[in-house]
Amino acid sequence: MRRSFLPQSVTASLGLALSFFAVETVAPHTAAAADTPAPKLALSFRPTQKDVDYDIPEEKDVEKCKVEVERIGKASGWVVLNPNGAILRRFVDTNADNVVDQWRYYKNGLEVYRDIDSNFNNKVDQSRWMNTAGTRWGIDTNEDGRIDRWKTLSAEEASREAVKALAARDENALAAVLVDKEDLKTLKFDDEIAGKISESVATPGKKMLANLQASKTFDPKMKWMRLDVSQPSLVPSDDGKADIDLLVYENAMAIVEADGKTAILQIGELVKVGDVWKLTQIPVPLEGTQVQLASGLLLQPPALTTGGNAPTGTSASKVSPEVEKKLKDLQELDKKAPSPNDSAKAIARYNVQRADLLEDIVKMVPASDKEQWIRQMVDGIAAAVQTNQFEDGVKRLQRSESDARESGNKNLLAYITYRRMLAEYTLNLQNAASAKRQEVQDNWLKDLETFAKAYPDGEDAPDAVLQLAIAQEFSGKVSDAKKWYETITTKYAKSPQATKAGGSLRRLELKGKSFQLSGAGLKGGKIDSRDFRGKTLLVLYWASWCQPCTEDLPQLKELYQQYKGQGFEILGVNLDNAPNLATAYLTEHKVPAWPQIYEPGGLDSPPSVALGIISLPTMILVESDGVVHTRSVSIADLKQLLPDMVKAKKK
């Protein structure tokens, strides 16, 4: 008797006989030669989920692949290797019943995806992504090929699943990333908060379609590029919103792209439930630069909880009737908040009304609660100013800044000052004539330096210093930029900005040093810059969304064709957030087949962070002996330098 190594759903879809892939029951850990599947059959399997990027050999190489029997402890099965011996697939029987229950797929030698039959009924019920493919672990409860719930899901991946759900108009997929009844129990929310979240995520299909129908920009072809969030926030259990500590992201935005167009999807609030991040509201496509400023439910100041449910640690067990009325007015205003498709005038009016209410609440609440409300008010005003939707916003921020200075609260003063600076700079830059833009930039540098010196221990200090370093570098003041990058790596060594700053220092000091970069190839395998020794090498950092990269491309292709035969080579380093964006771009623009490094993370990927890449394109010119000739070269520079460099190589 023989037993199948194929899940029934996969077998049916492929139309294959079960007996093609079997082992003898009398010898469960060995296989007769006839039982070993041919490479073509073994490689014909596909993941149950559609969005898996894994190695698929070219048709001409399929028969050159090898299928070998393997045994690891009690597990046995087959491994599929490409002609070079790199692993492509692994089919495993983990419980020694002679039936495959795991189907594993590989990319660049690393397992990136696994289908699992955990109850051993010959049907896939779990799907896992791993290594460079992320952290997702999905459960298919009814074994129909669709993820019903998530066991592991990062915030980034939750936002990507939300984008996919909206693009496909898939209510079930969207529901899988929304907080549900079981999550509410797990997080032990206050009854009022639980009720509000339940209402927010109710009828997801209806709300999703309404949001999409109102959008002029969200295209069904749009794909997730990245998640934009600030640092996560901790809501302690004694805040009164839940009986356990909560980890929350507020005002999360997903950047999406299709056909060269970029749009924003407001994800809103994300809360961590075990190992899964969930959304507490239905995502909303944003139009243009319009921003919805209504805050999430979990990071509203404690005073929002009224009556007998006031959180432990607040100044009073019950807010005053005057404050309670203002809170109700605020809640009613937020319920009627304009949609992203409403006029700029309507959104501006809403922003002003909301700021007025928050200002009134700040005056009424106890001193111990004021700072939380002030921060919420300042965040809203600053965001509105930066999108030109709050005419007198800067004056309001300046007034709050003056009040904080008089109060003697230095941390709050630093918080407001930094947001006032950012808002003012953005507004001035938007309104400045071309001849005045440099003056605006110079003033911004002065403001950043003043802030960094005045508030060296402020929570925004590392970001301010990084902004200062970047601005100095853009202005050509390299020595000043280095000084500030060094400040970050020493004074703020534990901050996220320190890693980027360290890479920037290495980049600025590249000239005359040996260059070395290695990474995963876009088409698989590993690429190492040292393999190009003996050639003049241009290392090009680029992305599909980079307009200057596209503008430079025709001339770059001409130079490549002109000098390739004389020992000139280009090594691309793509910084898109998804490899398919790079692949599509290369095909569309008919880019020559120069090698491309790609690793996940975009501007925060290892190849980018290693040299602190801050703008695209960044082009580094390396001599044939591997030493950096120019750390930042332009197309015009290349036209002048390449003739002499390739001649020198010939000598």
N, C-alpha and C positions, 0 to 999 in steps of 0.2 A: 504494500500500500504506500502511496505517496501523499505528501501534504504540501499545500500551496505555500509559496513564499510571496504571494501577491495579495494586497488587500482587495476585497471584492469590488469596491468602488473603482479602484485603479484598473483592475482586470477588465471590468465591464467597459470602461472608457477606451481601453486599448484593444479590446476584442481579442484577448489572448487566452489560449487554453491554459488552465491551471497547471497542467502537468509539465509545462515547459520549464518551470522554475521550481524544482523540488529536490529534496534529499531523501535518501533511503531511511525509513524509520528504524531499520535494524542497525544502522550506523549513524546516529544523529550528528556526530561531529566530523564526519568525513563525507565525501561526495564522489560519486562515480564520475568519470570524465563526461559521460553523456548528460549528467545532471548540471554541469557547469554551463550557465547561459552564455550565448555568444555576446560579444561586446555590443552589437547593434541592439539586441533585445534588452540588455541591462541598461543601456543608455537611453532607451525609449521611455523610461519612466519620467514623470514630471511631478513636481511638488503639488500637493492639493491646493496650496495657496498660490495666487498668481504673481505676487510681487517679489519673487525670489531672484536675486542676481547670482547665478552660479555658472561654473565653467561648462560649456558645451563644445566639444571638439568639432572641428570642421568635418564635413561628410567624408572627405578623402582620407581623414585620419582615423575614422571610427574603427575600421577593421584592424588597424595597427595597435589599438588599445588592448589591454590584457585584463582578464577576469581571473582572480585567484581566490582559492578557498583559504579562509583564515579561522583561527580559533583563539579566543582570549578568555581564559577561565571557563566558565560555563557557557559563555556566548560563542556563537559560531555564525558563519555566513560567508559572504563574498565581498571582495574589494575590487573596484574597477580602477585601473591605472591608465594614464595617457601614454603615448609612445615614449615620452621622456621619463616615465616612472612616477609622475606626480599623481596623487590620488584625486579621483573624480567623484566616485560614489562609494558608499558602503551600505550593504544590506545585511541586517543583523537579526539573528534569533537569540533573544536575551534570556528566554526561560527554558531553553533546551526541549521545546516541543516540536522541533523541525518545521516551524512556521516563522517566516520573517515577521517581526513586529516593529522594526525601526528601519526607515529609509532615509539615509543621510546624504546630503549634497554639499559639494566643496567648491571653494573659490580660492585660487592661488595657494592651494595646499591646505587651507583652513576650512573646517566645517562651518558653513554659514546657515544651514537650515536642516531640520529633522522632522519628519512625519513619524508619529508614534501611535501604535495600537496598544494602549495601556491595559485594556481589559481582555486582550488576546482573543477577540472575536472576529479577527480578520478585517477590521475596519479602522481607519485612522480616526482618532478622537482627540489628538493633541498635535499642535504645530509649534515648533520652537525655532527662533532665529538666534544666532549666536556669533561670537567673534566680531568680524567687521560688519556683519549684517545687523547688529544691535542686540537687544535684550528681550524682545517680545516672546511671550509664552502664552499661546492661546488654547482655549478648551472648546472643542466641538462636541457639545453635550449629546446632540441627537445624530451625530456622525453623518451629516449631510454635506460636508465640505465647507461649511461656513463657521467662522468663529462666533460662539455665543457669549463667551465671557473671557476675561483676561486674567491670567495667573501672575504674570509679570509684564509691566508696561511702564516705560519711562515717560516723563512729561513731554519730551520731544516726540516720542513715538505716539503718544496719545493725541497730540495735535495733528500728526500726520494721518492717523486713522480717521480723525474727524474730517480732515480735508478730503480724504478718499471717499468717505461716506457721503459728503455733500456733493462731490463730483459725480458719484454714481446714483445720487438720490436714494440712498440705501438707509431706510429708517432703522433696520435691525443692527446694521454696523454702527450707526450713530449711537443707538441705545446702549451698545456694549461699552462705550467710553463715557457714558453719563452716570452720575451717582444714582444708584438704585436703592430699593428698600433695604436690602441686606447691608449695603454700605452704610446707610443711616444708622442701622443697629450697631454695626462694627465700630463706627466712630462715636457713638453714644452722644449724639447731638442734643442740645436743648430742644424742647418740643417746638418752640417758636421757629428756631432756625431750621429744624427738620421740615417743618411745614412749608417754609418759604422755598427751600431747595426742591422739595417734591413738586411744588407748583411751578418752579422755574423749568424743571426738566420734563414736565408732563406733556403728553401729545407731541413727542419730538418730530414725528413725520410731518404733521400739520405746520408746526412752527418752522421747520427747516424749509419746506416748500414756500411758505410765505416770505421768509427772508431771501430766498434765492430769486423768487419772482420779482422782488423789489430791487434786486441788484442789476446794475447795468454792466458790471465788470467781471463778475464771477463766471468763468467759462467752464463747462463740464470737462474740458480737456486740461484744466489747470492742475498742476502737481505741486506738492509740498516742497519747499526749498529749505526753510529753517524756521525755528521758533525763536521769537524775540521775547525775552522775559528779563526782569531784574532778579536780584537774588531771592531765594525762597524765604518765606517768613514763618516764624514759629508762633502759633497761637496757644498759649499755655492753658492747661486744663482749668486753672483757677480764674480764667477770664470769663467763665460762665457760659461759653458757647457749646462746650462739649465736656464730657467727663474724662477725656484723654487729651494729651497734647496733639495739636494738628499742625501738619506741614503744608503750607499753602503758597501758590504763586498767584499774584493778582495782575489783572490787566495784561494777560498773555496775548501775543499777536503771532499768527502764522503768516509767513511770507510765501506766496504762491506764484507760479509762473506758467504761462502758456503762450506759445508762438511769439516769444520775445517780449510779452507784456507781463508786468508784475502787478500783483494786487495784494491786499491785506485782508485776512480773515481774523476777526476778533474772536479769540478763543475764550477770553474772559478769565474766570477763576478756575484754578486747578487745585485739587486737594489729594493728598496721598492716602490711599486705603491699602494698608499692608505694603505689598510690593507693586501696587498698581496706582498710577495717577489717573484721576477721573475729573471730568468737567462738571461744574455745578450749573451750567446754563447752556443754551443752544447757541452754537457759533453764528456770528453775523458778518457777512461780507461788508467791508467798508468801501465807500466810494471816494476816490481821490485822496485828499489829505484830511478828510473829516474823521474825527475821533469821538467815539462815545465815551463819556467821562464818568458815567454812573459806576460806583465802586461795587465790588463783590460783596457777598453777604458775610464772609468770615473775617474780613479785615476792617470792618466798620468799628469805630471806637466803642468801648464797652457801654457808654452812656446810651447807645441805641436800644439796649435792652431795658425796658421800662417796667414799672409796677413791681410786683414781688419777685421778679426773676432777675433782679440786678445782680451782676457777677460779684463774687468774692473779691475784695481788694479795691472796689470802687469807693468813691468818697461817700456815697450814700446808698442805702438799700433801695431807695426809690427816688426817681428824678422829680424835680418840681413840676407843677402843672404847666408853667410857662415853657420849660424845656420840652416837656412831653408834647405840647402843641406844635412847637417848632419841628420836632422829630417827625410828627405825623405829616406836617407840611412838606418836609423833605422827602418822605416816603411817597407821598402823593405826586410830588414833582417828578421823582424818578420813574414812577409808573407811567407818566406821560412824556417821558424823555423822547426827544425827536429821534427818528431813525437816521442812519447815515445818508439816506437819500433825500432827506429834507433840506431846505434851503440853508445856506450859511447863516443867514439872518436869524432863522429860527433856532439854530444850534447855538449861535452867539447869545441870543436872549436866554436860552436855557442855562448856559454857563454862568451868566451874570446872576440869574435868580438863585442858582445853586450856591454860588459863592456868598451871596447876601445871607442866605439862610444859615450857612455854616459859620459865617462871621457872627451872626446873632447867637448861635449856639455856643460859640467860644466865649462870648461875654457872660453867658448864663451859667455854664457848668462850673463845678468846683475847680479850684486851681490845679488839683492833681490830675484832672482829666483834660485840661486845656490843650496840652501839647499834642495829643493824639488827633484831636479835632483840627488843630492848626495845620498839622502835616497833611491831613486829607484835603483841606481847603487849598493849601499851597500847591500840592500835586495837581489838582484839577485846574487851577488858574494857569500854572506854568505850561501844562499840556495844551490848553486852549490858546495861549499866546503863540506858541510855536506853530500852530496851524491857522493863525490869523483869525481866530474866532473869539477874541476877547479884547475889545478896543482899548480899554483902560487897564488891562491886566497887569502890565509892568508897574503902573502906579500902585495897584493893590498889593503887589508883591513887595514893593519898596516900603509901603506902610507896615506890612507884617514884619518886614526886616527891622524896621525902626522900633516896633513894639518889642520884638525879641531882644534887641540890644538894651532897651530900657529895663527889661525884666532880669537881665543878667544871666539868662540861660544860654551859655555859649554853644552847646551842642545844637540846640534848636536854631540859633542864629546862623551857624554854619550851614545847616540843612537848608534854610530859606535862602541864604545868600547864594549858594551854589545854583539853586533852581532859578533864582532871579537872574543870575548871570547868563545861564544857558538860554533862558527865554529872551532876554534882552539881546544877546548876540544873534540868535536866530532871526529875530524880528529886524534888527539893524541890517543884517546881511541880505534879507529878502527885499528890503526897501532901498538899499544903497544903489546909487548909480555906479557904473563900471569904474569910473575914476575914483570913487570913494571906497571901493571894496577893500583895498589894501589898508586903508586907515582903520576900517572896522576890524580887520584881522589883527592889526597891530594893537589895537585897544583890547582885543580878546586875550592876546598874549600877556599884556600887562595885568589884566584882571585875574587870569589864571595864576600868575606868579604871586600876586598880592594875596590871593586866597590860600595858596599852598603855604605861604609863610605865616599867614594869620591863623590858620586852622590846621596845623600839621597832624593833629590827632583826630580830626574829624572823619566821619564815616565815608565822606566823599573825597578825602584827600588823595588816596591812590589813583582814583579816576581822574581827578583834576591834574595831578602831576603827569599822568600818561597823556592826557589831552595836550598839556603844555609841551611835553617832549615831541609829540607828533607834529604839533603846530610849528615848533621850532625847526624840525626837520624839513617840513614842507616849505618853510621860509628860507631854507638854505643855510640855517645857522646850526651846522652839524655839531660843533663843539658844545654849544648850549644844549642841544638835544641830548647828547651823550651824558651831560651832567645830570639831566633830569631822569634819563633812563637809569643811570647808576643810583640815583636817589631811591627809585622804586625798588630796585633789586636789593638794596641794603636796608633802608628804613621800613619798607613795606614788603619784606621778603615773603611773607606768608599770604599775600593778597593774590588774587587771580591775575592782576595786572603785571605782577613781577615776572611771570613766565614769558609774557609777550615782550616786556622790556628787555629781558636778557637776550632774547632772540634778536631784537633790534640792534642791541650793542654788537652782537656777533656780525650782523649784516653790515653795519657801518664800518667795521674794522676788517672787512674781507680783502680789500685791495692788497695785492702782493702776497696773499696767503694761499695755501693749497685748498682747493675746493673739493668738498666731498658731500654728496647727497645720494641717498638710496631710498627706495620706496616701492610700493606695489605698482605694477603696471596697469594701465587702464584696461588692457586686453589680457591681463593675467601675467604671472611670473613676477620676478623682481628686476628692477632697473637700478643700476649704480653708475653714478657720473664717472667713476674711475675707469669704466669700460670704454670711455671715449678719449682716453689719453692718446696723444698723437694727432688729435683733431682740434681745430678751433671750435669751441663749444659755446653756444648761446643758451643759457638757462632761462626759460620764459615762464613766469608765473602769470596765469590768466584764468578767466572764468567766462562762461557764455553770456552773463549779464553785463560784462564790462564793455561799454561802448568804445572807449579808446582802443581796446584790444581788437575789436572788429575793424576800426578805422585803420589801424596799423597793418592788419593782416595782408592786404594785397601787396604792399611793398615788401613785407617780410617773406612772402612766398616767392617774390621775384628774386630777392637776395639768396634765398635757399637754392633756387634752381640755378642761379648764376655761379654760386661758389661751392655747391655740394660736391662736385667732382674734384674740387681742389682741397678737400679736407675740412669743409665747414659742416657742422651738424647742429641741430636744435634739439634741446630736451625740454618738452613742455611739462609744466607742473600745474595740473588743473585744480582749481579751488572752488568748484561747484559743490552744492550740497548733495547732489545725487549723480552717480556716474552716467546715467542715461542722458542727462542734460548735456554733458560733455560729448558723448557719442553722437547725439543728434546734431550738435553744433558742428562737429568735425565733418560730418557727412554733408550737411546743408551748405557749408562754406568751402567744401572740397579742399580741406586742409591736407597737404602732403603727409605721408605716413611717417613723420618724425615721431620718435617715442614719446609717450605721455605717462607721467607718474600721476596716480590718483589714490588718495586715501580719504576716508570719510571725515567730515568736519568743516569743510569749506575754509573760511579764513581762520578757523580755530583747529584745523587739521595739523597733524605732526609736521609735515613739510613746511607749512606756513608759519607755525609758531616757532619752529627751529631757527628761523631767521627774522622773526617779528615782521612779517610782511604786512604793510599798512595800506598799500595802494596797488592797483592793477592798471596796466601791466607793470610788473617789475622784471627787468631784464638784466642778467648778470653775464658778462662776457669773460670766458675762461680761455687762457692760452693753451697751446697744444701740450705743454708740460703739466697742466692741471692747476696752474697758478692763476688767481683772479687778476685780470687786466683792468676791468672796470666793474664796480659793484652796482652801478645804475646807468645803463646805456640806453640811448634813444635810437630810433630808426636813422635819424640824420647822422648820429655818431657811427652807427654800423657802416653806413655808406662810405664814411671816411676811413674807418679803421680796418675793415675786412681786406681790402686789396693788399695792404702791407703785411697784415698778419698771415694770410695764406701764402704770400711770397716768402716770408721769413720761415714758415714751416717747411717749404720746399728745400730751402738751403740747409 
